[in-house]
Amino acid sequence: MIAKFVRSSAVARAAVIGLAIGVFALASLAAVSIATNARTTTEIRHNSQISDRWSSLDLHISVETEALNDFMVAKKFGKDVLDSAMRSAEPDLAWQIRNGDPADVQNALLVADSYGAFTQTLTELRRTGTDRVRTENLAGQAALGASMVRKSANANISRHRLAMDQYLAEADRFNQKLTLAAAVVCGIDFLLLVLCATVLLTHQRRIEGQAVESRYRALHDELTGLANRALLGDAITRTLWAAGRQDEAVGLLLLDLNKFKEVNDTLGHHAGDLLLQEVAARLTGAVRAGDTVARLGGDEFAVLMPRIQSPEHCSEIARRLLDALEGPADLEGVTVDISGSIGAAVFPLHSSTGTELLQHADIAMYTAKRNRLGIAVYDPEADRHNSRELGLIGELRQAIDEDELVLFYQPKVATGTGRTAGVEALIRWEHPSRGLLMPGAFIPQAEENEIIVPLTDRVLAMALDQHRRWRDGGTVLPVAVNVPTVCLLDEAFADRVGAALEVAGVAPEALTLEITETSIITDPVRASTVLNRLRGMGIRLSVDDFGTGYSSMSYLQSMPLHELKIDRSFIGTVTGSPGGTAIVRAVLELARALDLEVVAEGVEDEATLVLLGEMGCAYAQGYHISRPVRPGDLIDWLSVRRTGKDLEPVVR
């Protein structure tokens, strides 16, 4: 309670204001004391001057009286003395009249009258001749006048002494009160000073605590409490320095969770936070003593491991961590499966600096994720993320803006009649310096960096524009465009497709969107919502590379599909393997049961094409029919087929 009171900002302000008032009060008391002392000094000096003048008056009267006595004893010799002594008190009386207090002025005027009579008597006495009786009478009269003047002077001296005593007594009492007030104010100021010091120390401790907390927050992840990227960087620098001195190896693991974005998108960010906290707890519990676990951001974690014996040892620890990580997790009633991909790099075998160690572990992690390896150790020979590859994404963004992308088209034909039923748009990149790049050279990187979304939008717009041009030229060819998983999880994707159709002036029925099995099972609910919207718009939907994924029959049945495309790996064995033939027949039966059309991909020879037609596969696509070609070459190909076989494109 007391600590809370002291920490209160109102108390701090009150203490400072009170101390300021106290200091002002002390200064005021000091000023009053100085003024009082000055006034007392002035009063004492003035009273002393008045008293001195009255004393001087008394002295001069005494001198004149003595001169009178000398004159009475010996007139001949005392006459000069009396002349010199006469009127000696007049300057004192004049000063009193000019500078004295009102009472002194009044008394001085009265004394001046008496002194004037005294002086007049002395003057007459000096002029008296031999009349002894008159001389003695005048002398007595003068002595009486002198006595009266001296008594008045002494009375005024006594009056001023008494007044001075009273004034000093009052000044002393005032000084005592002033001293008491100063003591009280000093006491209060001391208490306020103690309070201010306490408040200051309390605030200083709080600021120091906040500084420690701020430093902790600056170096730790707020959600999980793990070290963050900055602290990991410091730890890597220190660990590599120590390892270099002791000739030891250091391992670094980078872990990226699988399908974390789907958890966030499906269950919300709160569930994602709970998942990250669970991952942090599992990693922390599985590492060795002395290892550093850090969260780099998003769903990326790192483990710094000193004293690594070999890359195999590093891989063994990574496997142990992955085993501890993987498994179901309960997120407030919802069970999700945790899995991840780990990349490992070892200092000094793979990297000579901390920056390189992080970069190479990151490269290994993406290798593990892309190839679904679980764990991958950095391999310089297989490093696809050199400076040329890392710059590819930036160049791809530029390529989208500057129309460096081109579409090739591969026709799809009816197996029974050979008629062209449509085309599939396949992306190529006419790189300014590297020439024509196939999709495998940049699509994986685009998917990893989510540039795949604007890339897909661009391909869709180009394909629809080309369809319109063909249509305006008299050739109507339905066009198919491949759609990545991320688009099916984007509720705005259907709106973008509708806008692209409207801009190009193309009917929805002329567009087929090809999706993969993986995109269906990633988030079936959300994918179904997007697919239903697309089908409701009149757009055809096809499952590409069917048979290579892990789609559930229930998902396949519930999705609003029109078409299945059997993967080329099955079509390539249909003529030479009973197993391949059986798989294709099974897919065809499944498609007929679900009322789906079937397209066979990867038809490489006439025998395969004929067998597929006999098995009831409606459509085929492959190099035997036509390689992917540019739009102009496709028109030439269609012209040759029309001339040779009198076949027309099929419009559905």
N, C-alpha and C positions, 0 to 999 in steps of 0.2 A: 504493500500500500504506500509506504514511504517512498520507495524507489519510483513507483508510478507517479507520485506527487512531484518528486524532484525532476523527473523526465518531462513533466508537463511544460509545454512551450509557454503557457500563460504564466506559470510560476517563474520561468526564466525571464520573461519580459517584465513581470512585476518586480523581481529582484533587481534587475538592471535599472529600472526606473526609480525604485526606492533608493538604490545606492546613489544614483545621480542626484536625487533630491537631497539626500543626506550630505553629499559633498557640497552641494549648493548651500545648504543650511550652515555647514561649517565655515564656508567662505563668507557667508553673510555675517555670522557671529564674529569672525575675524575682522571683517570690515567695520562692524559696530564697535568692536573693542578698540580698533585703531582710531576710529573717529572719536570715541569717548576719551581715550587717552590724550588725543590731540586737543580736544575741547578742555579737558582738565588742565593740561599744561598751559594752554592759553589763559584759562581762568586764573590759575595760580600766578602766572607771570604778571597778569594785569593787576591782581590784588596786591602782589608784591610791589609793583611799581607805585600803586596808590599809597600803600603803607609806607614805602620808602619816602615818598614826597611828604606825607604827614610827619614822619620822623625827622626829615630834613627841616620842615617848618619848625618843629619843636627845637631842634638844634640851633637854628638861626635865632629864634626868640631867646634861647638861653644865652647865646653870644651877645645879643643886644642887651640883655639884662646885666650881664657881666660888665659890658662896656658902660652901662648906666652907673653901676656901682663904682667903677673906676673913675668915672666923671665926677661922682659925688665926693670921692676921696680927694681927688686932685684935678680940679677943673682944667688947669693949664695943660697937664699931660694927657688927661682922659678925653679931651675934646676931640682930638684927631681919631682916637679909637672909636669914639661914639659915632663920629661922622661916617667912618668906614663901615660900621656894623649896621647903621640905620638902613631900613628898607631891604635887607638881605633876604627876607622871607617872601618878598613879592613874587619872584619867579615860581616858587612852590605853589602859591595860591593861584597864580595864573594858569599853571599846568593842571591843577585840580579842576579849575573851572572849564578848561578845554577838554580834558581827558578823563575826568573822574566819573564815577557812577552818579546817577541823579541825586542820591543822598549826599554824596561827596561834593557835588556842585553846589547844592543848597547850603551845606555846612561851610563850604569854602567862601560863599558869598557872605555868610554871617560872620565868619572869622575875619574876612577881609574888612568888614566894617570895624570890628574890634581892633584889628591890626592897624587900620587907618587911624583910629582914635589914639592908639598906643604910639604910633609914629608921630602924630600931631603933638601929643604930649611931650615927646622927646624933643621935638623941634622947638616948642615953647621953652622947655627946660634949658635948652642950649642957649637961648637968647636971654634968659633971665640973668640979671646982673648979680648984685650983691645981696639981694633980698633973700635971706637964708630961709625964712619961713615959707615963702612962696616956692622956693626951690625944693624944699623938703616935701611940701604938699604935692607939687608936680611929680616929684620922684616917687612918692607913695602911690599917686594915681597911676603912673606908668608901670610900677611894679604890679599893681592890681590888674592892669590891662594885660600885661605879659602873662600873668598867672592864668587869666581867663583863656587867652589864646592857646597857651600850652595845654591847659586842661581839655580844650576842644580838640586839639591835635591828638593828644593821648587817647581821648574817647574814640576818635575815628580810627586810631590804630587798633584799639581793643575791639571795636566793632568789626573791622576787617579780619582780625585774627579769629574772632568767633565765627564769622561768616565762612572763613576758609575752613575752619574745623568742621562746620556743618556740611559744607560742600564736599570735603574729603570723605566724611562719614557716608554721605549719600553715594558718592562715587564708589566707595568700598563695597557698600551693599549691592550696588548695581553690578560691580565686577564679580561679586560672589554669585549673584544670579546668572551672570553671563558664563562664569566658570561651570556652574551646575548644568546649564543648558548645553554647553559645549561637551561636558562629560556624557550627558544623556545621548546627544547626537552622535558622539564618537562610539558609544556603546552600540547604538542602533546601527551605525555604519559598519561596525565590526561584525555584527551579526549578519547584516546584509552582504558584507564581503565574504564571510564564510559560506553563506547560501549561494552567492554567485560562484565562488570557487567550487562548491559541491556540484552545482548545476553544470559548470564548465567541465569538470572532470567527468561527470556523468555523460555529458554530450560527447566528450572526447572519446570515452570508452565506447559509446554507441557508434560514433563515426568510425573508430578503429574496427569495431565489430562488423559494421556495414562494409568497410573496405575489405576485410577478410572474406565476408560473404560474397561481395562483388567479385573478388578475385576467384573465389571458388566457383561462382556461377560462370565467370568468364572462361574457366578451364574445364568445366564439367557440363554434361548434357542435363538440362533441367528435367526432362521427362524420366530418364532412366538413372541419373546419378553417376553415369559412367564418365570417363574422361572424354573430352571432345577432341576435335581435330587439332586445335592449338596445343592442348596438353600432350596429345599423342606426338605431335611434331617435336616438342621439347624432349619428350621421353626417348624418341628415336635418336635425336641428336646426342643426348647423354649416353644412351646405350651403345651406339655405334662408336663413340669416342672411347668408352671403356673397353669395348670388345676389340678395337684396333690395338690398344695398348697390351691387351692380354692374349691377342691372337685367337679370339673366339669367334664363332659364327652366331649370327642373329637372324631369327626368322620373323616374318611378318605375314599374317593371314588377313585377308579381306573377305568378308562374308556379305552376301546379298541375299535377302529373302526371296523366295519364289512366290509369285502371285500375291504380293503384299498389296499392290494397287487394287486388285479385285476385292480384297478384304475391306479396304478403305471405301471403295465405291459401293460395295454391297451392304456392309454392316455399319458403315459410318466411321468417322475419324476417331471417335471414342474407342471403338473396338480395335482400331489400328493402334492406338496408344497402348491399350492393354496388351496387345500382341507384342509390341516392342518391349514393354516392361517384362513380359514373360521371357522373351528371348534374352534380354540382358541378364535376368536371374539365372537362366540355364547356362549361359556362357560363363558367368562369374563363378558358378559352382563347379564348372568343369575344367577351368584352366589350372595351371600349376602355380605354386607360390612364386611370386616374383614376376609373373606375366602381367601385362597391362591390357585391359579390355577397354575399348573406346567405341563410341558411336560417332560416325562421321557425318551423319545426317540422313534423313529419310529412313530407308531400311538397310543401310550399309553399316556394318560393324567391323572393327579391326582388333586383332590380338597381336601384341608385340611380345616376342618370346626370346629372351637372351639365352645364351648357352645352348645353342642348337648344334647337334653333332654332324648332321648331314641333311641334304634335301629329303632323304627317305625318312629321317627322324621328324622333320617338319611335317611331312605328309602324314605320318603316323599320328602326330598330335592333332592335325586337322581332321583326320578321320574320327578320332575320339570326340572331338568337339562337335562334329556333325552328327554323330550318333547320339550325343547328349541333347543336341538341339532338336532333332527330328522327332516327331510324335504329335499326338493330339493335344490341343490346349482348349480349356474351357473359358470362353470370353462371355461371362455373365449369362450362362445358359446356352450359348451357341458354341458348338465344338468345331474347331477348325484344325486342319493338319498343318504343322509347321515343317517347312523344308527350306533348304537354301543351297547356295553354290559358294564354294570357297576357293580363292586363289592364293597361292603361296609363293613367296620369294625369299631368298636367303642372301644375307650379307656375309662375306664379300663375294660370294660365288656369282650371284646374278647382278648385284648392284654395288656401286662404290660410294654412294651417297644416300641420305635419307629420302631425298626427292625421287631418286631412281628406284629405291626400294618400294616406295608407295606406288609409283607408276607401274612397275613390273608386277607387283601383286595385284593391282587393279586389272592389268591385262590378262593375267592368269585367271582371275575371277570371271571375267567376261568369256574367256575360253571355256571354263567349266560350265557357265550358264548357257552359252550358245550351243554347246555340244551335249548338254545334259549329263556331264561327267560327275557332278557332285563336288569333286575336288580336282584341281589342276595345279601343278607346279610350273612356274614360269619356264618357258622353253624359248631361248633366243631364236632358234631356227624356225619356230612356228609363230613368231611374233607378227601378227597381222596388224598390230596397232603402232607401226612405225610412224614417222612424221608424215609420210605420204598418205597413210590410211587415216591418221587423225585429222588431216586437212580435208579429207574427202567430204565430211558432213557439211563443212562451210561451203565447199564448192557445190555441193548438191543443192543447198539453199539458193545459191546464185543461179544454178542451172534451172531451177523451177521458175525463177523470175525472168531469166533471159532466154527462155524457150530453147534450151539445149536438149530437152527430152524429146524423144520421138517414139511413136508407137508402130510396132510391127503387128501384123494380123495373121492368125493361123485359122484356116477355114475348118468348119465342122460340116460333115456330109452325112446324108442318109445312106445307111449300108445297103438298103434294098434298091434304091434308084440312083444313087450317086449324086443326088441333087445337093447343092450347097444350102445348108440350113442356117448358117450364121458364121460369125467369126469371133475369135477370142483376141482381145487387145493385150499385147505383151510389151512391156516398157523396155526401152533401150536408152542409153545416154551417149550422145555424141560429145564426148569430152574434148575440149580444145587441144589438149596435148597428148592424151592417152588413147585417143581414137574412140571407136564404138565399144561401149562397156555393156556387158550382159547384166541381167538383174542380180545375179549372184555376187557381183562385185560391189554393189552398193545397197541393195534392199535389206540385208541383215543389219547393217549399220544404221540404216534409216529406222528400222523397227526398234533398235536399242535406244535411239535418241528421240523417238516420237516425232521425227520429221515425216514419218510415214503417213500421218494424217493429211498435211497439205499436199504431199506427193500423190496420195490417192485421189484427193479432190482434183488435182491437176490432170491426172490420167483420165478420170471420169469425164471432165470437160472436153479433153482432146478427143476421146472416143466418140462422145455424142456429137461433137462438131463434125468429125469425119463421117459418121453415119448420115448426118444431114446432107453433107456434100454428095455422098453416094446417091442418096435418095433424090436429091435435086438433079442428078445426072441420069436418073432412070434405073438405078440399081438399089434395091432395098435389101439390106443385109442386117439382121439383128446382131447386136454386138454384146459381148460378155466382158466384164471387168472384174478383176480379182480384188477382194476386199479383205484387209487385215482384221485381226481380232479386235484391236482397239476401236475400230469404227463401229463394230456391233455392240460395244459397251457404251457408246455415245448416243444419248437420246436425241441429240440434234442432228445426227447423221442423216436420218430420213428427210429432214427439212432441207439439208444441203443437196441431197440427191434430187428432191423435187424442184429446187431452185435451178439446178443444172439442167434438168429436162426442159424447164420453162425457157431458160435462156437459149438453149440450142434449138428449141422448137421440135422436140422429139417426143413421140408417144411413149408412155411408160412400158408398153408391151414389147417395144423394140430393144429393151435393155435387160440383160441378165447379170445379176451380181453373183459371183462365185465366192463361196466361203469355205473354210476348212472345218473338219470335225472338231479340232481343238477349240476353235472360236465358239462352237456351240456349247461345249461342256465347261468352258471357263466360268461363265455365269449364265446358266440356262434361262433363268427368269428374265434377266435384262435382255439377253440376246433374242429371246422369243418375243419380247415387247417390240424391239426394233424391227425384227423380221416381219411380224404381223403388220406393222405400219407400212413397210415396204410392199408387202404383197397386197395390202389394201389399196395401195396406189396403182396397182396393176403391173408392178415390176416382177420379173421372173427371178427365182432363187435357185441356186445350184450348189451342191456340196462337192467341192473339188478334192481330188486325190483321195477318194473314198477307199477305206481299207487300211490306210497307214496310221490312222489315229486311234482313239479309244472311245469312240462315241457309243453311248448307250442306246439300245433299241428303243427305249421309252422316249428318249430325247428325239431320236430320228422320227418317231411316229408323231410326236406332238408338234414338231417344227413345221411351219407353213412352206414346205419345199415343193419345187417342181421337177427337180432333176438330180441325178447322181452321176458323177464322173468317176469311173473306175480307174484307179491309179495304174500307171504304166508298168509298175513292177509286177502286177498280176497279168496284164495284157501280154507282156513279153514272154510269158511261159504258157500261154493258153494253147498253143499248137504243139508243144513238146513235152508237156507235163500233165499227167492225169490230175494231179492236185491242183494245178493252175486252172485247168478246165472246170474242175468241180467248184472252185471258189468263184469263178466268173458266173457259172450257172446259178450258184446260190445267191449271188448279188442280184442277178436278173430276176430270180423268183421273188426275192425280197422287194425289189423295186416294183414288180407287178402287183404284189400284195398291197403296197403302199400307194399305188397309182402314181408312180414316179417314172419319168423318162430316164433312159440310161445313155450315157456317152462313154465310149471306150477311148482312153488316152494312150498315146504312145504306139499307134499302129505303124509298124515298120515294114510290112510286106503284104502282098496280095492275099496270101493264104490266110493270114490272120484276119484280114478284112472280110473275106468270104465266110470263114468260120463264125465270126461274130454275127454276120447277117443270118446264118443258119440257126444260131443259138437264140435269135430274137433280140439282139442288141440293136436299137434303132439308129444310133448315130456313132460316128467314129471320127477320130482326130489324130493326126500323127504325120511323121515325115514322109511316109509312103504316099499320103494324100498331098501334102504340101508343107514345106517348112514355113515358119513365120516370115512374112514378106512385107515390104513397104506398101502403102495404099495403092500406088500406081501399078506396082507389080502384081497386086492381087487382082486388079481389074484385067490386066493382061492374062492372068491365069484363068479367070472366069471366061474370057473371050475364047481361049483355046479350048476349054471344056465345052463351051456352047457349040463351037465349030466342029469339034471332034465327036461329041456324044449327044449334041442337041439337048443339053440339060440346062435348066434355068434355076436361079437361086430360089430357094423355098422361103416363103414369107408366112410366118405364123403370128 
